[in-house]
């Protein structure tokens, strides 16, 4: 049986997307929920995962190709390799003797001076796992960024000294790597030990089993060679819940003594601690709300001129500059010009002083798997349209991969956030301290508008400017937003500087 790998449904404001990175090749075996390819839009990078275990038999669209929503880009066939072949290979690999030439300490990277400590976010390996040079072993999370610790050489993971959630310091030892070693013979038993489940379930399925306290012996695998699927786990959970159910009389008799957690019945809930990044985001947003006189003003812009211009030149632009022509480059250009005309919007408050910035570092809000971050596009006034597009693309990819540096995350005089890519029609964005203003772009939607006494259907977008009223007056905020509107509705003014 074959399965079509498709581009996700794109928001209405996004016309097309680009195949950014394929993580697999034709002939590769993949497991359910494994990330196959990254699809890049103007603002975010979307991951396309495997819906079943199988083999990639055809890739229709290569990296750099422009694609549409729900377009077929690859074909997945059910895995043809048997479970016996997999376990035989595992047994051959793990039966090797464990001969280590030396032991290397796995340490936390050096932390910036402004970061006191960090948290072990996620181990990607376990004790006894065989690893290769430059393989990511563990993610270390600080207040702003996630740092990857990679293997310095081929070998086997020894002791793990600090588990997920532990607070650690820079240069602190958190594990050991036995260089030149291979997996210990004891791991051969994994193929016959039903408790482990490592050989008969994908990582995502094993994670689901762990979350619900199930072992491989609790689940009946219906896949080839007894392989356990997500549906098998769900069936085991349903069976377990049914087994716990008692007759109505017994339930009534024990209701008064049952713990509160049992009163949920078939409903479940999961409690997890906030990540450092999520806690930092929460604290900064609350601080912005409580420490500023925040106000939001609105306007709307006719996007037809920009959409027509983009449609006319996007292919030539991409061929000339090796970059997609999106809407964000127009937004950034318009914002920079408006900031030049209204210096107070590009300023910030420091104690009792107002600091006017004579440079234009624009923060771009980027959605990542770990939360919203605002990396900075430096000296945006000196960048061309192509330079802006390439800069935003690089920051978005780094944000998705958790590779943004402290320097790329700090500073910035003004923020642009585009909720339109997720379908937001209107919002009131919160200030990104210590900045004095933030511009929210939204979904482009066809609406009937009065033009020269006649009704026309135009692609309209709401603009929202949130600002600190302690520094920016209403006249300046409205003037700034009107300038943005005028520049976007007549993009030639961006080129003529009028």
C-alpha positions in Angstrom: 0.0 0.0 0.0 1.3 3.5 -0.9 0.7 6.8 0.9 1.0 10.2 -0.6 3.2 12.7 1.2 1.6 16.1 0.8 2.3 19.8 1.6 0.3 20.9 4.7 -2.7 23.2 4.1 -1.4 26.7 3.8 -3.0 29.8 5.4 -5.1 31.9 3.1 -2.5 34.7 3.2 0.2 32.4 2.0 0.1 31.8 -1.8 2.8 29.1 -2.0 5.7 27.6 -0.2 9.2 26.2 -0.8 10.6 22.7 -0.2 13.4 23.7 2.3 15.1 20.5 3.4 14.6 16.8 2.7 15.7 14.7 5.7 15.3 11.4 3.8 16.2 10.0 0.4 14.5 7.6 -2.0 15.0 4.1 -0.5 15.2 5.2 3.1 13.1 3.4 5.7 11.1 5.7 8.0 8.9 5.3 11.0 5.5 6.9 11.9 5.8 10.5 13.0 9.4 10.8 11.7 10.1 14.3 10.1 10.5 13.8 6.4 10.8 17.3 5.0 10.6 21.0 6.0 8.3 23.2 4.0 9.1 26.9 4.2 6.6 29.8 3.9 7.1 33.5 4.2 7.1 33.3 8.0 7.3 29.8 9.4 8.8 26.4 8.6 6.3 23.5 8.6 7.4 19.9 9.3 5.8 17.1 7.2 6.0 13.8 9.1 5.4 10.1 8.1 1.9 8.9 8.7 3.0 5.3 8.7 6.1 3.1 8.8 7.4 2.5 5.4 10.0 3.2 2.6 10.3 6.4 0.6 9.9 5.3 -3.0 9.7 8.6 -4.9 10.4 12.3 -4.2 8.5 14.4 -6.7 9.7 17.9 -5.6 13.3 18.5 -4.7 14.8 21.2 -2.4 14.1 24.7 -3.6 10.9 23.8 -5.5 7.9 26.0 -5.2 4.8 24.0 -4.1 1.2 24.6 -3.2 -0.9 23.5 -0.3 -1.9 19.8 -0.3 0.4 19.2 -3.3 1.8 15.6 -3.5 5.6 15.8 -3.1 6.6 12.2 -2.3 5.3 8.6 -2.1 5.7 6.3 0.9 5.4 2.5 0.7 4.9 0.2 3.7 8.3 -1.1 4.9 9.2 -4.3 3.1 12.0 -5.3 5.4 10.8 -7.9 8.0 11.2 -7.6 11.7 13.5 -10.6 11.6 16.0 -8.7 9.4 15.9 -5.7 11.7 16.5 -7.8 14.9 19.2 -9.8 13.2 21.0 -6.6 12.3 20.6 -5.3 15.8 21.9 -8.6 17.3 24.9 -8.5 15.0 25.6 -4.9 15.9 25.1 -5.3 19.6 27.0 -8.6 20.0 30.3 -6.8 19.4 32.6 -6.5 22.5 32.7 -3.2 24.4 36.3 -2.1 24.0 36.8 1.6 24.9 40.0 3.4 24.0 39.3 6.3 26.3 36.5 8.2 28.0 35.5 11.8 27.1 33.4 13.9 29.4 30.2 15.3 28.0 30.0 18.8 29.4 27.6 21.8 29.2 28.8 24.5 26.8 30.2 27.7 28.1 27.3 30.0 29.0 27.2 33.7 28.2 28.0 36.1 31.1 24.3 37.1 31.4 23.2 33.5 31.8 23.7 32.1 35.4 22.7 28.5 34.7 20.8 26.2 32.4 18.5 23.2 32.3 19.0 19.8 30.7 16.1 19.9 28.3 16.2 16.6 26.5 18.6 13.6 26.1 18.4 12.1 22.6 20.4 9.1 23.7 20.5 6.6 26.6 23.3 4.8 28.4 24.7 2.1 26.2 23.6 3.7 22.9 26.1 3.8 20.0 26.7 7.3 18.7 28.7 8.9 15.8 30.8 12.0 15.7 28.8 15.2 15.6 25.5 13.4 16.6 23.4 15.6 18.9 23.4 14.0 22.3 21.5 16.4 24.5 19.7 19.8 24.4 20.7 22.4 27.1 18.1 25.1 27.5 18.9 28.6 28.8 16.5 31.5 29.3 16.7 32.4 25.6 18.2 29.7 23.5 18.7 25.9 23.3 22.3 24.7 22.9 23.1 21.4 21.3 25.8 19.2 22.8 27.2 16.8 20.1 29.5 13.8 20.3 33.2 14.6 19.8 33.9 11.1 18.4 32.3 7.8 17.6 31.6 5.6 20.6 29.1 4.5 23.2 27.3 6.6 25.9 28.5 5.7 29.4 27.0 7.2 32.5 24.5 10.0 32.3 25.1 12.1 35.4 22.3 14.7 35.0 18.9 13.8 33.7 16.2 15.9 32.0 15.1 18.9 34.1 18.3 19.1 36.1 19.8 22.6 36.6 23.5 22.7 35.4 26.3 25.2 35.1 28.6 26.1 32.2 31.4 23.5 31.6 29.7 21.1 34.1 30.1 17.4 33.3 26.8 15.7 32.6 27.8 12.4 31.0 30.5 10.2 29.6 31.4 9.0 26.1 33.4 5.8 25.6 35.4 6.6 22.4 35.8 3.7 20.0 33.5 1.4 21.9 30.5 -0.5 20.6 27.3 -1.4 22.3 27.6 -3.8 25.2 26.6 -7.5 24.7 23.8 -7.1 27.3 21.8 -5.1 24.7 21.4 -8.3 22.6 18.7 -9.3 25.0 16.6 -6.3 23.8 15.5 -8.3 20.8 14.0 -11.0 23.0 13.0 -8.9 26.0 9.4 -7.8 25.5 9.7 -5.3 28.4 12.0 -3.0 26.4 9.9 -2.5 23.3 12.8 -0.8 21.6 13.0 -3.2 18.7 9.2 -3.4 18.0 8.1 0.2 18.4 9.1 3.5 16.9 10.4 6.3 19.2 7.1 8.2 19.1 5.1 5.0 20.0 7.6 4.2 22.9 7.1 7.7 24.2 3.3 7.3 24.1 3.7 4.0 26.0 5.9 5.6 28.6 3.5 8.5 29.1 0.7 6.0 30.0 2.9 3.6 32.0 2.7 0.8 29.5 5.5 -1.7 28.6 5.7 -3.8 25.5 4.3 -6.8 27.2 1.1 -4.8 28.0 0.4 -4.1 24.3 -0.4 -6.6 21.5 1.4 -5.6 18.4 -0.6 -6.1 15.2 2.1 -5.0 12.8 4.6 -7.1 10.9 6.7 -9.2 13.2 4.6 -8.1 16.2 5.5 -4.4 15.7 3.5 -2.0 17.9 1.6 0.9 16.3 0.0 3.9 17.8 -3.4 2.3 17.3 -2.2 -0.8 19.3 -1.3 1.4 22.3 -4.7 3.2 22.1 -6.4 -0.2 22.0 -4.4 -1.3 25.1 -5.4 1.8 27.0 -9.0 1.3 26.2 -8.8 -2.3 27.3 -7.1 -1.3 30.5 -9.7 1.3 31.3 -12.5 -1.2 30.6 -10.8 -3.7 33.0 -10.8 -1.2 35.8 -14.5 -0.5 35.4 -16.6 -2.2 38.1 -20.3 -2.8 38.4 -22.5 0.1 39.2 -23.1 -1.1 42.8 -19.4 -1.5 43.5 -18.7 1.9 42.0 -21.4 3.5 44.2 -20.0 1.8 47.3 -16.4 2.9 46.7 -17.1 6.4 45.3 -16.7 8.0 48.7 -13.3 6.5 49.3 -11.9 6.8 45.7 -9.0 9.2 45.2 -9.7 12.4 43.3 -7.5 11.3 40.4 -9.8 8.3 39.8 -12.9 10.5 39.5 -11.8 11.4 36.0 -12.9 8.1 34.7 -11.8 7.6 31.1 -10.6 11.2 30.9 -6.9 11.8 31.4 -4.6 14.8 32.0 -0.9 15.3 32.0 1.1 17.7 34.1 4.5 18.9 32.8 6.8 21.6 34.1 7.2 24.8 32.1 10.4 25.0 30.1 12.8 27.8 30.8 11.9 29.5 27.5 8.2 29.3 28.3 8.7 30.7 31.8 10.8 33.6 30.4 8.2 34.4 27.8 5.5 34.4 30.4 7.5 36.6 32.8 8.4 39.1 30.0 4.8 39.4 28.7 3.5 39.9 32.2 6.1 42.6 32.9 5.3 44.4 29.6 1.6 44.4 30.6 2.2 45.7 34.1 5.1 48.1 33.6 4.0 50.1 30.6 1.1 52.3 29.6 0.2 50.0 26.6 -2.3 51.1 24.0 -3.2 49.7 20.6 -4.3 51.6 17.5 -5.7 50.0 14.3 -5.8 50.7 10.6 -6.3 48.6 7.4 -4.4 48.3 4.2 -5.3 47.3 0.6 -2.8 44.6 -0.3 -3.7 44.4 -3.9 -0.8 46.6 -5.2 1.8 44.5 -3.4 0.1 41.2 -4.4 0.1 42.3 -8.1 3.7 43.4 -7.9 4.8 40.2 -6.2 2.9 38.1 -8.8 4.5 39.9 -11.7 8.1 39.7 -10.4 8.4 36.8 -7.9 9.8 34.3 -10.5 12.3 36.8 -11.8 13.2 37.9 -8.3 13.8 34.3 -7.2 15.9 33.6 -10.3 18.0 36.7 -9.8 18.5 36.7 -6.0 18.0 33.0 -5.1 15.4 34.1 -2.6 11.6 34.0 -2.5 9.8 37.3 -2.7 7.4 37.3 0.3 5.4 40.0 2.1 7.8 40.4 5.0 10.4 42.3 2.9 7.7 44.9 2.1 6.6 45.1 5.7 10.2 45.6 6.9 11.0 48.2 4.3 7.8 50.2 5.2 8.5 49.9 8.9 12.1 51.2 8.5 10.9 54.2 6.5 8.2 55.0 9.1 10.7 54.7 12.0 12.9 57.3 10.2 9.9 59.7 10.1 8.9 59.0 13.8 12.0 58.7 15.9 10.0 58.3 19.2 8.7 54.9 17.9 12.3 53.8 17.4 13.2 54.9 21.0 13.1 53.3 24.4 12.9 54.3 28.0 15.9 53.8 30.3 15.0 55.0 33.8 14.2 58.7 33.5 15.9 59.0 30.1 14.6 58.5 26.6 17.2 56.7 24.3 16.8 57.6 20.6 18.4 54.9 18.4 20.0 56.0 15.2 20.1 52.5 13.8 17.3 50.2 12.7 17.4 46.7 14.2 14.0 45.0 13.6 12.9 42.1 15.7 10.9 39.4 13.8 8.6 37.3 15.8 9.2 33.6 14.9 7.1 30.6 16.0 9.2 27.6 17.0 8.4 24.2 18.5 9.6 25.6 21.9 7.6 28.9 21.8 7.7 32.4 20.3 11.1 34.0 19.9 12.1 37.4 18.4 15.5 37.2 16.7 16.8 40.5 15.4 17.4 41.6 11.8 20.4 43.9 12.2 20.7 47.2 10.2 17.5 46.6 8.2 17.8 50.0 6.6 21.0 48.9 4.8 19.4 45.7 3.4 17.9 45.1 0.0 14.6 43.3 -0.4 16.6 40.1 -1.2 18.8 40.7 1.9 15.8 41.0 4.1 14.2 37.8 2.7 17.4 35.9 3.1 17.9 37.2 6.6 14.4 36.4 7.8 14.7 32.9 6.3 18.0 32.2 8.1 16.6 33.4 11.4 13.4 31.2 10.9 15.4 28.1 10.2 17.7 28.7 13.2 14.7 29.3 15.4 13.1 26.0 14.2 16.3 24.1 14.9 17.0 25.8 18.2 20.3 27.2 17.0 19.7 30.9 17.6 22.6 32.5 19.4 22.3 35.0 22.4 23.5 37.8 20.1 20.8 37.0 17.5 18.2 37.2 20.3 19.1 40.4 22.0 18.6 44.0 21.1 16.1 45.2 18.5 14.4 48.6 18.5 11.0 47.5 17.0 9.1 44.2 16.5 7.0 42.9 13.6 4.7 40.0 14.3 2.6 38.3 11.6 -0.3 36.3 13.1 -1.8 36.2 9.6 0.1 33.1 8.7 -1.9 31.3 11.3 -5.2 32.8 10.3 -5.5 35.7 12.8 -7.8 38.4 11.6 -7.1 40.9 14.3 -5.1 41.1 17.5 -3.5 43.4 20.1 0.2 42.4 20.3 2.1 42.9 23.5 5.2 45.0 23.7 8.6 43.3 23.5 10.5 45.2 26.3 12.4 47.5 26.3 11.0 48.4 22.9 8.3 51.1 22.8 6.1 49.6 20.0 5.2 46.5 18.1 3.4 46.1 14.7 0.9 43.2 14.2 0.2 42.1 10.6 -2.8 39.9 10.0 -4.7 37.7 7.6 -5.3 39.0 4.1 -9.0 38.6 3.5 -11.2 39.7 0.6 -13.8 42.3 1.7 -16.2 44.6 -0.1 -14.8 48.2 0.0 -16.1 51.5 -1.3 -13.8 52.8 -4.1 -14.8 56.0 -5.9 -18.4 55.5 -5.0 -18.5 51.9 -6.1 -18.2 48.6 -4.2 -15.1 46.6 -5.1 -13.8 43.3 -3.6 -10.3 43.9 -2.3 -7.7 41.9 -0.4 -7.6 43.8 2.9 -5.4 43.4 6.0 -5.8 44.9 9.4 -2.7 46.6 11.0 -2.4 46.8 14.8 0.2 49.0 16.5 0.7 48.5 20.2 2.8 51.3 21.8 3.9 52.6 25.2 1.9 55.8 25.8 4.5 57.1 28.2 6.8 57.7 25.3 4.6 57.8 22.1 1.6 60.1 21.8 -1.5 59.3 19.9 -0.6 61.7 17.1 2.7 59.9 16.5 1.2 56.4 16.8 -1.6 57.2 14.3 0.9 59.0 11.9 3.3 56.0 12.1 0.5 53.6 11.2 -0.9 55.8 8.4 2.7 56.0 6.9 2.9 52.1 6.9 -0.5 52.0 5.2 0.4 54.5 2.5 3.8 52.9 1.8 2.2 49.4 1.4 -0.7 50.6 -0.7 1.8 52.4 -3.1 5.0 50.3 -3.0 6.7 52.5 -5.5 7.1 55.0 -2.7 9.4 52.6 -1.0 11.8 52.7 -3.9 11.5 56.5 -4.5 11.8 57.3 -0.8 8.8 59.7 -0.8 
